[in-house]
Structure formats: structure tokens, C-alpha cells
Amino acid sequence: MKLIIRKSVTEEQLIKQCRQGKERAQQAVYEKYADRMMGVCMRYLKDHDAAQDVLMTAFMKVFERISQFRDEGSFEGWIRRIMVNESLSYLRKHQNMSVEVNIEKASREPDYQSLADHLVTEDIMKMICSLPVGYRTVFNLYAIEGYSHKEIAQRLEISENTSKSQLSRARSYLQSLLIKAEEVGEEKKMIYESVR
């Protein structure tokens, strides 16, 4: 019996091999980042099939443009920017990004400590995904990706004030969802305590 020890390939080597068009390296990059990048696409696009399409198109662009990666900064961050750009491109083509809904002003601040006891990341991501497309897009770009309102305005071809307004409405909408989640959590807690 022969023992084969495989040397792990570094990210730098994978990038070099991708630049040479090696399919195994491309597959390795895809397998390494696909799940995280699908999460990025899903934050912008509610529809799983649309997010999957965007993911595939964006990965094709990653491999087509890999020579543009300057080996400065994070490779994952570079891939993420392509995913975000492709998601935004999809939204511009397929959805009205200026959708606004009337929301009730939150009557109080949610008790974030209480919410932390029963909300998980998945719950919060579902709340973000429930935002109308314009709110969700600006919220993701500002709060998660870290873009400024000026950068968002340029990317989405809207005014900075529209970006700020969409973010404010997104926060209010999320705040009202958090208050509802807190109330549900309190009800569950009361039921649980009454049964004990």
C-alpha cells in the first residue's frame, strides 16, 4: 500500500492556475467560495433561481477577468465585488429598485437584548430579505458591504438623498419587524413558563 500525501494548494497558486485557464483550479475556487457568494447574491435577490443564475454568471466573470486581480487585498473581497455588481446589474434589468411601501413608525425601540436571546442569524437574514427591493439593496450596500451613500448613488444611478431615504426606511421597516419578533418571543416565553 502506497501512502500519497497531497500538498495543499495555496490561494496564490490557485489564482495563478486560474490565470492559466486550468479547470481544476477554477473548480477549486468555485467550491471554496460558492456557498458564501450564494449568500451574497441571496441578500440582493429573493429568488433562489435568480441568485443561482447571478452566481454562475459572476463566477464566469471572475474567471474571465482574473488577470485584473492585482494580488492586492483580499481575493474573496474581489470576488464579492463581482457578485454584488452582477446582482445589481440583474436588479436593474429585472426589477424596479425604487419600490417604496408605507411603513408604520415604530412606536418604541425594540429590546435588542431580549431579541438576542431568541433570534438567530437566519431570522435576521430573512427579515432583510423581506425588505422591498430598493430598501434591501441600499441596506445591503450600506450596512453590510460598507459603501458610502455617494458610492451607492453612483452604482444605482440615484441621488444620495434617495439612498439615505431608502436606508432610513429600511431601518424603520426592520425595526418594526424586530418589535414584532420581540412580541412573539415574549409570548413564547410566557407560554413556556406557564407550562413549567
One Martini backbone bead per residue (centre of mass of N, CA, C, O) as a GRO file, in nm:
protein
  196
    1MET     BB    1   0.096   0.037   0.023
    2LYS     BB    2   0.045   0.370  -0.078
    3LEU     BB    3   0.132   0.685   0.037
    4ILE     BB    4  -0.051   0.985  -0.021
    5ILE     BB    5   0.061   1.322  -0.025
    6ARG     BB    6  -0.109   1.617  -0.037
    7LYS     BB    7  -0.060   1.924  -0.145
    8SER     BB    8  -0.157   2.219  -0.069
    9VAL     BB    9  -0.319   2.480  -0.219
   10THR     BB   10  -0.280   2.792  -0.268
   11GLU     BB   11  -0.426   3.077  -0.354
   12GLU     BB   12  -0.199   3.175  -0.537
   13GLN     BB   13  -0.194   2.918  -0.711
   14LEU     BB   14  -0.486   2.927  -0.806
   15ILE     BB   15  -0.470   3.194  -0.952
   16LYS     BB   16  -0.251   3.114  -1.150
   17GLN     BB   17  -0.412   2.874  -1.274
   18CYS     BB   18  -0.654   3.044  -1.367
   19ARG     BB   19  -0.486   3.223  -1.563
   20GLN     BB   20  -0.426   2.943  -1.730
   21GLY     BB   21  -0.715   2.781  -1.742
   22LYS     BB   22  -0.756   2.581  -1.508
   23GLU     BB   23  -1.018   2.385  -1.415
   24ARG     BB   24  -0.942   2.284  -1.131
   25ALA     BB   25  -0.899   2.565  -1.011
   26GLN     BB   26  -1.179   2.674  -1.069
   27GLN     BB   27  -1.326   2.460  -0.902
   28ALA     BB   28  -1.189   2.528  -0.633
   29VAL     BB   29  -1.289   2.817  -0.615
   30TYR     BB   30  -1.584   2.758  -0.629
   31GLU     BB   31  -1.599   2.566  -0.378
   32LYS     BB   32  -1.488   2.777  -0.172
   33TYR     BB   33  -1.711   3.033  -0.253
   34ALA     BB   34  -2.012   2.968  -0.329
   35ASP     BB   35  -2.172   2.982  -0.063
   36ARG     BB   36  -2.102   3.275   0.015
   37MET     BB   37  -2.196   3.402  -0.262
   38MET     BB   38  -2.487   3.313  -0.242
   39GLY     BB   39  -2.547   3.489   0.003
   40VAL     BB   40  -2.504   3.753  -0.143
   41CYS     BB   41  -2.719   3.716  -0.365
   42MET     BB   42  -2.964   3.667  -0.165
   43ARG     BB   43  -2.963   3.957  -0.041
   44TYR     BB   44  -3.070   4.078  -0.328
   45LEU     BB   45  -3.217   3.800  -0.408
   46LYS     BB   46  -3.490   3.610  -0.339
   47ASP     BB   47  -3.444   3.430  -0.577
   48HIS     BB   48  -3.278   3.140  -0.617
   49ASP     BB   49  -3.251   3.119  -0.927
   50ALA     BB   50  -3.139   3.401  -0.972
   51ALA     BB   51  -2.894   3.370  -0.785
   52GLN     BB   52  -2.770   3.134  -0.942
   53ASP     BB   53  -2.732   3.285  -1.207
   54VAL     BB   54  -2.553   3.508  -1.094
   55LEU     BB   55  -2.331   3.328  -0.984
   56MET     BB   56  -2.244   3.207  -1.256
   57THR     BB   57  -2.186   3.469  -1.406
   58ALA     BB   58  -1.978   3.576  -1.201
   59PHE     BB   59  -1.775   3.342  -1.224
   60MET     BB   60  -1.714   3.387  -1.518
   61LYS     BB   61  -1.595   3.671  -1.465
   62VAL     BB   62  -1.372   3.588  -1.279
   63PHE     BB   63  -1.221   3.413  -1.499
   64GLU     BB   64  -1.202   3.635  -1.721
   65ARG     BB   65  -1.074   3.865  -1.492
   66ILE     BB   66  -0.823   3.755  -1.327
   67SER     BB   67  -0.601   3.949  -1.445
   68GLN     BB   68  -0.719   4.202  -1.269
   69PHE     BB   69  -0.598   4.082  -1.033
   70ARG     BB   70  -0.342   4.240  -0.813
   71ASP     BB   71  -0.269   4.103  -0.534
   72GLU     BB   72  -0.455   4.302  -0.370
   73GLY     BB   73  -0.583   4.197  -0.120
   74SER     BB   74  -0.879   4.033  -0.137
   75PHE     BB   75  -1.008   3.781  -0.319
   76GLU     BB   76  -1.287   3.760  -0.194
   77GLY     BB   77  -1.353   4.064  -0.226
   78TRP     BB   78  -1.337   4.062  -0.534
   79ILE     BB   79  -1.560   3.857  -0.577
   80ARG     BB   80  -1.783   4.010  -0.424
   81ARG     BB   81  -1.797   4.254  -0.615
   82ILE     BB   82  -1.896   4.091  -0.854
   83MET     BB   83  -2.156   3.990  -0.721
   84VAL     BB   84  -2.280   4.263  -0.663
   85ASN     BB   85  -2.275   4.375  -0.952
   86GLU     BB   86  -2.449   4.147  -1.074
   87SER     BB   87  -2.695   4.191  -0.892
   88LEU     BB   88  -2.747   4.485  -0.979
   89SER     BB   89  -2.782   4.426  -1.277
   90TYR     BB   90  -3.028   4.248  -1.243
   91LEU     BB   91  -3.211   4.455  -1.104
   92ARG     BB   92  -3.211   4.664  -1.334
   93LYS     BB   93  -3.342   4.462  -1.547
   94HIS     BB   94  -3.593   4.322  -1.345
   95GLN     BB   95  -3.628   4.568  -1.133
   96ASN     BB   96  -3.777   4.789  -0.919
   97MET     BB   97  -3.581   4.999  -0.702
   98SER     BB   98  -3.820   5.220  -0.604
   99VAL     BB   99  -3.964   5.071  -0.400
  100GLU     BB  100  -4.239   5.161  -0.191
  101VAL     BB  101  -4.352   5.166   0.148
  102ASN     BB  102  -4.567   5.176   0.396
  103ILE     BB  103  -4.475   5.267   0.728
  104GLU     BB  104  -4.467   5.227   1.048
  105LYS     BB  105  -4.396   5.384   1.315
  106ALA     BB  106  -4.214   5.322   1.567
  107SER     BB  107  -4.315   5.326   1.905
  108ARG     BB  108  -4.043   5.167   1.964
  109GLU     BB  109  -3.781   5.015   2.094
  110PRO     BB  110  -3.624   4.745   2.081
  111ASP     BB  111  -3.517   4.463   2.266
  112TYR     BB  112  -3.214   4.346   2.191
  113GLN     BB  113  -3.158   4.146   2.420
  114SER     BB  114  -3.411   3.974   2.385
  115LEU     BB  115  -3.358   3.904   2.085
  116ALA     BB  116  -3.085   3.754   2.128
  117ASP     BB  117  -3.223   3.501   2.268
  118HIS     BB  118  -3.418   3.418   1.981
  119LEU     BB  119  -3.230   3.514   1.757
  120VAL     BB  120  -3.102   3.441   1.445
  121THR     BB  121  -2.937   3.495   1.164
  122GLU     BB  122  -3.161   3.380   0.982
  123ASP     BB  123  -3.382   3.574   1.077
  124ILE     BB  124  -3.244   3.835   0.988
  125MET     BB  125  -3.214   3.759   0.688
  126LYS     BB  126  -3.519   3.737   0.639
  127MET     BB  127  -3.579   4.031   0.700
  128ILE     BB  128  -3.404   4.151   0.481
  129CYS     BB  129  -3.546   3.990   0.244
  130SER     BB  130  -3.834   4.140   0.304
  131LEU     BB  131  -3.748   4.372   0.174
  132PRO     BB  132  -3.770   4.591  -0.038
  133VAL     BB  133  -3.558   4.621  -0.296
  134GLY     BB  134  -3.450   4.909  -0.237
  135TYR     BB  135  -3.390   4.874   0.061
  136ARG     BB  136  -3.214   4.618   0.045
  137THR     BB  137  -2.992   4.729  -0.135
  138VAL     BB  138  -2.900   4.966   0.041
  139PHE     BB  139  -2.854   4.813   0.302
  140ASN     BB  140  -2.637   4.620   0.195
  141LEU     BB  141  -2.435   4.835   0.093
  142TYR     BB  142  -2.408   4.985   0.367
  143ALA     BB  143  -2.418   4.770   0.618
  144ILE     BB  144  -2.244   4.531   0.476
  145GLU     BB  145  -2.039   4.651   0.248
  146GLY     BB  146  -1.963   4.978   0.309
  147TYR     BB  147  -2.097   5.192   0.154
  148SER     BB  148  -2.156   5.491   0.047
  149HIS     BB  149  -2.389   5.709  -0.064
  150LYS     BB  150  -2.227   5.795  -0.309
  151GLU     BB  151  -2.169   5.509  -0.419
  152ILE     BB  152  -2.460   5.418  -0.439
  153ALA     BB  153  -2.560   5.636  -0.630
  154GLN     BB  154  -2.375   5.553  -0.862
  155ARG     BB  155  -2.456   5.249  -0.892
  156LEU     BB  156  -2.787   5.320  -0.901
  157GLU     BB  157  -2.866   5.595  -1.016
  158ILE     BB  158  -2.893   5.795  -0.767
  159SER     BB  159  -2.941   5.979  -0.508
  160GLU     BB  160  -2.825   6.038  -0.199
  161ASN     BB  161  -3.105   6.093  -0.073
  162THR     BB  162  -3.230   5.827  -0.162
  163SER     BB  163  -3.040   5.648  -0.010
  164LYS     BB  164  -3.105   5.760   0.273
  165SER     BB  165  -3.408   5.702   0.261
  166GLN     BB  166  -3.395   5.396   0.216
  167LEU     BB  167  -3.239   5.336   0.476
  168SER     BB  168  -3.440   5.454   0.677
  169ARG     BB  169  -3.676   5.268   0.591
  170ALA     BB  170  -3.534   5.002   0.645
  171ARG     BB  171  -3.494   5.045   0.946
  172SER     BB  172  -3.791   5.079   1.020
  173TYR     BB  173  -3.884   4.809   0.913
  174LEU     BB  174  -3.696   4.636   1.091
  175GLN     BB  175  -3.795   4.745   1.360
  176SER     BB  176  -4.085   4.637   1.331
  177LEU     BB  177  -3.996   4.338   1.309
  178LEU     BB  178  -3.853   4.325   1.585
  179ILE     BB  179  -4.098   4.387   1.758
  180LYS     BB  180  -4.259   4.141   1.668
  181ALA     BB  181  -4.046   3.932   1.759
  182GLU     BB  182  -4.052   4.014   2.055
  183GLU     BB  183  -4.350   3.949   2.106
  184VAL     BB  184  -4.329   3.651   2.032
  185GLY     BB  185  -4.111   3.583   2.241
  186GLU     BB  186  -4.282   3.657   2.490
  187GLU     BB  187  -4.508   3.457   2.439
  188LYS     BB  188  -4.334   3.202   2.448
  189LYS     BB  189  -4.226   3.248   2.734
  190MET     BB  190  -4.502   3.243   2.878
  191ILE     BB  191  -4.583   2.960   2.791
  192TYR     BB  192  -4.337   2.811   2.903
  193GLU     BB  193  -4.379   2.904   3.205
  194SER     BB  194  -4.674   2.784   3.236
  195VAL     BB  195  -4.582   2.479   3.187
  196ARG     BB  196  -4.361   2.440   3.426
   0.00000   0.00000   0.00000
